[in-house]
Amino acid sequence: MIQKMNNSLVYIGTSGWSYNHWTGKFYPADLKNNKWLNYYSKEFNTVEVNSSFYHLPKLKTFVNWGKNTSGDFLFSVKVSRYITHIKRLIGCQEALDKLITAAKGLGEKLGPFLFQLPPNLKEDKSRLKIFLEILPKDYRFAFEFRDGSWFIKDIYDLLEEFNCAVVISSSPKFPYREKITGDFLLYKNARS
């Protein structure tokens, strides 16, 4: 799986693909919504799955997404808010295992898992270290910190140790930092 991302230098996509207001602007007006992902995958080579933040898609859903996209397409899967916002990375092994098991349905099209931490979660190196230790080594993981306290050398060093990326986000609502900590980069341009 990790080798897959090395086949392309840059993956460009959006956060989600299922938007009714894209009909007639991006998607042809007569294209049925069950064909949107396939159409999208011919224009972009990656997408962030947002629905997994709110509920766990079924294995067969991930399998179908993989089948309905072009050959070198990759999905980044946003991790459940249950893990990031409710459990706050503590005691969530079972939920994480369920997500990874389902997302494996994407096969070679599975890219990084995205952990978008809440803005009220302050830097906690020991919490993060304990969590990183439970992550399987054969997948990529990226962390989007929404509180500036996380952007310190100790956290960068810890993420480097586990080959996890810091998401670089250009949103005016959250801190912007450029730091590469993994063998891949996830950049989010959230400006309108």
C-alpha positions as CSV (number, residue, x, y, z in Angstrom):
1,M,0.0,0.0,0.0
2,I,2.7,2.5,0.9
3,Q,4.4,2.0,-2.4
4,K,1.3,3.0,-4.3
5,M,1.5,6.7,-3.6
6,N,5.1,6.8,-5.0
7,N,3.7,6.2,-8.5
8,S,2.6,9.8,-8.8
9,L,4.4,12.9,-7.6
10,V,1.3,14.9,-7.0
11,Y,-2.3,13.9,-6.3
12,I,-4.9,16.7,-6.7
13,G,-8.5,16.5,-5.5
14,T,-11.2,17.9,-3.3
15,S,-12.7,17.3,0.0
16,G,-15.7,15.1,-1.1
17,W,-17.4,14.6,-4.4
18,S,-21.1,14.3,-3.7
19,Y,-22.3,17.9,-3.9
20,N,-25.6,18.7,-5.6
21,H,-24.6,22.3,-6.3
22,W,-21.8,20.9,-8.6
23,T,-24.5,19.7,-11.1
24,G,-24.4,21.7,-14.2
25,K,-21.1,23.4,-13.1
26,F,-18.7,20.5,-12.7
27,Y,-20.9,17.4,-13.3
28,P,-23.0,17.4,-16.5
29,A,-26.6,18.3,-15.8
30,D,-27.9,15.0,-17.0
31,L,-25.3,12.8,-15.1
32,K,-27.0,10.7,-12.4
33,N,-25.4,11.1,-8.9
34,N,-24.4,7.4,-8.8
35,K,-22.0,8.3,-11.7
36,W,-20.5,11.3,-10.1
37,L,-17.5,9.6,-8.5
38,N,-16.5,7.9,-11.8
39,Y,-16.7,11.2,-13.6
40,Y,-14.8,12.9,-10.8
41,S,-12.0,10.3,-11.0
42,K,-11.4,11.2,-14.6
43,E,-10.7,14.9,-13.7
44,F,-8.9,14.4,-10.4
45,N,-6.6,11.6,-9.1
46,T,-7.6,11.8,-5.4
47,V,-10.4,12.7,-3.0
48,E,-10.9,13.0,0.7
49,V,-13.7,10.8,2.0
50,N,-15.7,13.1,4.4
51,S,-18.6,10.8,5.1
52,S,-16.4,8.5,7.3
53,F,-16.0,11.4,9.7
54,Y,-19.8,11.2,10.5
55,H,-20.4,7.5,10.1
56,L,-18.6,4.3,9.1
57,P,-19.2,3.4,5.5
58,K,-19.7,-0.3,4.9
59,L,-16.9,-2.5,3.5
60,K,-19.0,-2.9,0.3
61,T,-19.3,0.9,-0.1
62,F,-15.5,1.2,0.0
63,V,-15.2,-1.7,-2.5
64,N,-17.7,0.0,-4.9
65,W,-15.9,3.4,-4.6
66,G,-12.7,1.6,-5.6
67,K,-14.3,-0.1,-8.5
68,N,-15.9,3.1,-9.8
69,T,-12.7,5.1,-10.1
70,S,-9.8,5.2,-12.6
71,G,-6.7,3.1,-12.2
72,D,-4.3,5.3,-10.2
73,F,-6.9,7.1,-8.1
74,L,-6.4,7.4,-4.3
75,F,-8.7,8.0,-1.5
76,S,-7.7,9.7,1.7
77,V,-10.1,8.6,4.5
78,K,-11.1,11.1,7.2
79,V,-11.1,9.3,10.5
80,S,-14.3,9.3,12.5
81,R,-15.0,12.2,14.8
82,Y,-15.7,9.6,17.5
83,I,-12.0,8.9,17.5
84,T,-10.8,12.5,17.2
85,H,-13.5,14.6,18.9
86,I,-15.2,12.3,21.4
87,K,-12.5,9.8,22.4
88,R,-9.8,12.3,21.6
89,L,-7.4,9.6,20.6
90,I,-7.8,7.6,23.9
91,G,-9.4,4.2,24.1
92,C,-10.4,4.0,20.5
93,Q,-8.6,0.9,19.2
94,E,-11.8,-0.9,18.3
95,A,-13.3,2.0,16.4
96,L,-10.0,2.5,14.5
97,D,-9.8,-1.2,13.6
98,K,-13.3,-1.1,12.2
99,L,-12.5,1.9,10.0
100,I,-9.3,0.4,8.7
101,T,-10.9,-3.0,8.1
102,A,-13.7,-1.3,6.1
103,A,-11.4,1.1,4.2
104,K,-9.3,-1.9,3.1
105,G,-12.1,-2.4,0.6
106,L,-10.4,0.3,-1.5
107,G,-7.5,-2.0,-2.0
108,E,-4.6,-0.3,-3.8
109,K,-6.6,2.9,-3.9
110,L,-6.4,3.4,-0.2
111,G,-4.3,6.5,0.6
112,P,-3.7,8.2,3.9
113,F,-6.0,8.2,6.9
114,L,-6.7,11.8,8.0
115,F,-7.1,12.7,11.7
116,Q,-8.6,16.1,11.9
117,L,-8.3,17.0,15.6
118,P,-10.7,19.5,17.2
119,P,-9.5,23.1,17.8
120,N,-10.1,22.8,21.5
121,L,-7.6,19.8,21.9
122,K,-4.3,21.3,23.1
123,E,-0.9,19.7,22.5
124,D,-0.5,16.5,24.5
125,K,2.7,14.6,23.4
126,S,2.0,11.6,25.7
127,R,-1.6,11.2,24.4
128,L,-0.3,11.4,20.8
129,K,2.6,9.0,21.4
130,I,0.3,6.3,23.0
131,F,-2.1,6.7,20.0
132,L,0.7,6.5,17.4
133,E,1.9,3.3,18.9
134,I,-1.4,1.5,18.1
135,L,-1.4,2.5,14.5
136,P,-0.5,-0.3,12.0
137,K,2.7,0.3,10.2
138,D,1.5,-0.6,6.7
139,Y,-0.7,2.5,6.1
140,R,-0.1,6.2,5.9
141,F,-1.6,8.6,8.5
142,A,-1.8,12.4,8.5
143,F,-2.7,14.7,11.4
144,E,-4.5,18.0,10.9
145,F,-4.0,20.1,14.1
146,R,-6.4,22.9,14.6
147,D,-4.8,24.3,17.7
148,G,-1.4,26.1,17.3
149,S,0.0,24.5,20.5
150,W,0.7,21.3,18.5
151,F,3.2,23.0,16.1
152,I,6.3,22.4,18.2
153,K,9.6,20.4,17.7
154,D,8.6,17.6,20.1
155,I,5.4,16.8,18.1
156,Y,7.2,17.1,14.8
157,D,9.9,14.7,16.0
158,L,7.3,12.2,17.3
159,L,5.4,12.3,14.0
160,E,8.7,11.8,12.1
161,E,9.5,8.8,14.3
162,F,6.2,7.2,13.2
163,N,6.3,8.5,9.6
164,C,3.1,10.4,10.0
165,A,2.4,13.7,8.1
166,V,1.4,17.0,9.5
167,V,-1.4,18.4,7.3
168,I,-0.5,21.8,5.9
169,S,-3.8,23.7,5.7
170,S,-4.3,27.1,4.3
171,S,-7.6,27.8,6.1
172,P,-7.7,31.3,7.6
173,K,-9.6,29.8,10.6
174,F,-6.7,27.6,11.7
175,P,-2.9,27.9,12.2
176,Y,-0.7,27.6,9.1
177,R,2.6,25.8,9.4
178,E,4.8,24.2,6.8
179,K,6.6,21.1,8.2
180,I,7.2,17.8,6.5
181,T,7.3,14.9,9.0
182,G,6.4,11.9,6.9
183,D,7.4,10.5,3.5
184,F,4.4,12.2,2.0
185,L,2.7,15.5,2.2
186,L,-1.0,16.4,2.6
187,Y,-1.8,20.0,1.7
188,K,-5.3,21.4,2.0
189,N,-6.2,24.6,0.3
190,A,-9.2,25.8,2.3
191,R,-9.4,29.4,1.1
192,S,-12.3,30.4,-1.0
